[in-house]
């Protein structure tokens, strides 16, 4: 099953995508105008090579989990926007909205 939702941050919305996986945690991604936060399924090195603003979180099963998680890694572009390792996604998600 694929779930697509909107997450409101102030007056802006971010796209939230959840893909259920067989016998495994779901794939999760929250995308804004300037970048995205992804679960550990997706490759941070590729995002860096493509020059994207991307941050990764791990151990998440829901959009709420993503928002409450600490960033485990971020591309150079995401770090420059303020999405830095150790910060809680909820506190900085507006920077990519």
LINLIN-V326176 format. One line per field, one symbol per residue. phi: phi as a letter, one per 40 degrees, with the letter a starting at -180 (. if undefined). Layout:
phi->???
//
This chain:
phi->.bbbabbcbgcbbbcbbbbcbcfacccbabbbcbiabbccccccccdcccgccbbbbbgbbaccddccccccaacdccccchcbdgccddcbdccbc
//
